[in-house]
């Protein structure tokens, strides 16, 4: 297995996060355990957006996507988030399959110049895993909180 193939875990973690949207009502998607926390919808929208930035923009050198801030304020529903992941996923897979040693060792352009491609991929795995776990926990809490339909 190549090093690039080992980073396919990023895709599995985003799949895991996106799966937390399944079966939730609109109110459950927006529910927060405390005032300053993020809802399942926001966690998943941010996780999809972040992996797009981390891999397609920073590592693969593609054009910037949506600004990070929109992931927290965009009212996209679960279907829109799933559609975005369906669009981005094959491009992420292809970028990971094309990774070579030079890309992994290359320093990234500003503002990430203190990282290599490999550093960014390691960060992307950790980031996606963390938010997938948060989304799963928030989903489970929303279901047990008996959130009224909204």
C-alpha positions in Angstrom: 0.0 0.0 0.0 1.4 3.4 -0.9 1.5 6.3 1.5 -1.2 8.0 -0.6 -3.5 5.1 -0.3 -3.1 5.1 3.5 -4.5 8.6 3.5 -7.8 7.2 2.0 -8.9 7.1 5.7 -9.8 10.7 5.3 -12.6 9.7 2.9 -13.9 7.0 5.3 -14.0 9.6 8.1 -16.0 12.1 6.0 -18.3 9.3 4.9 -18.8 8.6 8.7 -19.6 12.2 9.4 -22.0 12.5 6.5 -23.8 9.4 7.7 -24.7 11.2 10.9 -27.2 13.3 8.9 -29.3 10.2 8.1 -32.7 9.9 9.8 -32.6 13.2 11.7 -35.4 15.7 11.6 -34.6 19.3 10.7 -34.8 20.2 14.4 -32.4 17.4 15.4 -30.0 18.6 12.7 -29.9 22.0 14.2 -30.0 20.9 17.9 -27.0 21.9 20.1 -26.1 20.4 23.4 -25.0 23.8 24.8 -25.3 27.3 23.5 -21.7 27.6 22.0 -21.6 24.1 20.5 -22.2 23.2 16.9 -25.1 21.3 15.5 -24.8 18.1 13.5 -25.5 20.0 10.3 -22.7 22.6 11.0 -20.2 19.9 12.1 -20.7 17.9 8.9 -20.8 21.0 6.6 -17.6 22.2 8.1 -15.9 18.8 7.9 -16.7 18.5 4.2 -15.5 22.0 3.5 -12.4 21.5 5.5 -11.3 18.4 3.7 -12.0 20.1 0.4 -9.6 22.9 1.5 -7.0 20.7 3.0 -6.6 18.3 0.1 -7.9 19.9 -3.1 -6.6 23.4 -2.4 -3.6 23.1 -0.1 -2.1 19.7 -1.1 -3.3 19.4 -4.7 -3.0 23.1 -5.5 -6.6 23.6 -6.7 -8.7 26.8 -6.6 -10.1 27.8 -3.3 -13.6 26.7 -2.5 -16.1 28.4 -0.2 -14.7 30.4 2.6 -14.5 28.6 5.9 -16.8 31.0 7.7 -19.8 30.0 5.4 -19.7 26.5 6.8 -20.9 27.8 10.1 -23.5 30.2 8.8 -24.8 28.5 5.7 -28.3 27.2 6.2 -27.7 24.2 3.8 -29.9 21.3 4.6 -28.7 17.6 4.9 -29.5 17.0 1.2 -27.3 19.9 0.1 -24.4 18.7 2.3 -24.7 15.2 0.9 -24.7 16.6 -2.6 -21.6 18.6 -1.9 -19.8 15.5 -0.5 -21.0 13.5 -3.6 -19.4 16.1 -5.8 -16.2 16.5 -3.8 -15.6 12.9 -2.8 -14.4 11.6 -6.2 -12.0 14.5 -6.6 -10.6 13.8 -3.1 -10.1 10.1 -3.9 -8.4 11.0 -7.2 -6.1 13.6 -5.6 -5.1 11.0 -2.9 -4.4 8.4 -5.6 -2.1 10.8 -7.5 0.0 11.6 -4.4 3.7 11.1 -4.9 6.8 11.7 -2.7 7.4 15.1 -4.1 3.9 16.3 -3.3 4.1 14.9 0.2 7.4 16.6 0.9 6.7 19.9 -0.8 6.2 22.9 1.5 2.7 24.4 1.1 2.2 27.9 -0.1 1.2 30.7 2.4 -0.6 30.7 4.7 0.4 27.1 5.3 4.1 27.5 4.5 5.1 25.8 7.8 3.6 22.5 6.6 4.4 19.9 4.0 1.7 18.1 2.0 2.2 15.1 4.3 1.7 17.4 7.4 -1.6 18.7 5.9 -2.8 15.1 5.2 -2.1 14.0 8.7 -3.9 17.1 10.0 -6.8 16.3 7.6 -7.2 12.8 9.0 -7.2 14.0 12.6 -9.5 16.9 11.9 -12.0 14.7 10.0 -11.9 12.0 12.7 -12.5 14.5 15.5 -15.5 16.1 13.8 -17.0 12.8 12.8 -16.9 11.7 16.4 -18.4 15.0 17.5 -21.2 14.7 14.9 -21.9 11.1 16.1 -22.1 12.2 19.7 -24.2 15.3 18.9 -26.6 13.2 16.8 -27.0 10.7 19.6 -27.6 13.4 22.2 -30.1 15.1 19.9 -32.0 11.8 19.5 -32.1 11.2 23.2 -33.1 14.8 24.0 -36.4 14.2 22.3 -36.2 17.3 20.2 -39.6 18.4 19.0 -40.0 18.6 15.2 -39.4 22.1 14.1 
